[in-house]
Amino acid sequence: MRLNSHNEWAPLKEIVVGSAQNYTSHDREVSFNLFHHENLFRSDWAYPRLSSAHSPVEGRQWRVKQRYVDELHEDVEDLAQLLVSLGITVHRPIPLPPDAATIAGLSWQAPPTPALNIRDNTLVLGDEIIETPPAIRSRYLETRLLTPVFQHYYDRGATWTTMPRPLLTDASFDLSYARDTSTTLGGPTEPIEEPVTSPYDVGFEMLLDGAQCLRLGRDLLVNIATDNHRSGCDWLERHLQGRYRIHRIDRMADNHIDSMLLALRPGVFLARHAGLRDLLPAPFNTWKMIVPPEPAEGNFPVYDDGDLLLTSPYIDLNVLSIAPDTVLVNADCPELATTLDKEGFTAIPVRHRHRRLFGGGFHCFTLDTVREGDLEDYQQ
Ligand SMILES: NC(=[NH2+])NCCC[C@H](N)C(=O)O
């Protein structure tokens, strides 16, 4: 079918499910540490204690235990199978081979990450694929693993756009959010490294992830926490002029908003807390907000100090809607399923054990490419 996805809830026909294959380590350098700063350094949320004697670091590489790598892979493959069994066409990225060569920019080198959290670096708007500029060096070529999928839709008439590619030197990043302790949700934090100068410095660059945008038909809510995001959003606004209305949301999150706020159908959000309403523009600030109970500690595997946690305990809010009344929910988060059931949704429980270790839930590691319906205006 042709690429056609305008929102987060319409009946799902086709989707891309990310690949976890060979996601064996995290590359602990400045772009990674900065992106995940809130989670890594808010020490009352995060393992490992950074002073841990058990740190599994070899050079910059932070190895993930093989058992978790295998279990993640199993859960992602099961999700893909489940979607197929529901009659949905599932596309997959090229799996990262075990011996993938190091990638490089003009001032850096990094081991590549598999195309797992594919929501992050691509934005699908109607019949257009927009590859957004990667903010983490090891993820620089991640969307290339999606080339066959994008080519498939391009061949069927989709527009395929790539936002300007950043240089990603140390000086590319606006550090103000990470350094502003009032924005780090109150926990104790650690400083991030000083930028090292490079001949390729061009100042702050445009960086904006697809997962910072919530698609509500003609309206897009875009989370802005830094100057990098602001200029990425300027590009998007100019590119989409006359087609979409962009609403900038000031610091709802450090970057991605899909464990903060998701739209389940027109008029209904799933929200981390009711206070998010104050950040929303009219008329979306009058939509109903379903706020699930606080996540229970027992919902998560018990990790060691050596296991790096990349998400908050709110990650299970990151559900995937397959229809306006049907939502895939983490099987380990029964209170969320109960909340949704009570609100009249069908919550399908799906296993995903290590969502805190690999930075994403069901919404993050999928990219819906075909949903029913046309571009609608929910302001009318
Ligand atoms: N698209 C994504 N990768 N979203 C994940 C967001 C996770 C969020 N930073 C949290 O810690 O809860």
The ligand as an ORCA input file, in Angstrom:
! r2SCAN-3c Opt
* xyz 1 1
  N      11.003      7.282     21.282
  C      11.639      6.923     22.373
  N      12.820      6.353     22.295
  N      11.076      7.238     23.534
  C      11.609      6.871     24.794
  C      11.507      7.995     25.749
  C      11.940      7.575     27.092
  C      11.982      8.707     28.076
  N      13.157      9.508     27.919
  C      11.898      8.125     29.478
  O      12.902      8.002     30.091
  O      10.849      7.777     29.946
*
